[in-house]
């Protein structure tokens, strides 16, 4: 299962560090948009995969305990 924060960081970095247009021309920077497409394709690939998780009572108990501790604060 991917951590989406990494993909968000990558998209932001590509967007912020690469111009939409090639410098000194009016041409579209296809390299930038190709990088964005590759990142988005990676994310979309994970949407086609089904994940099956088995119940873990110990983990569930731990998570419920953490949630109730946060509610008390």
Beta strands, then each sheet from edge to edge (+ up, - down):
end
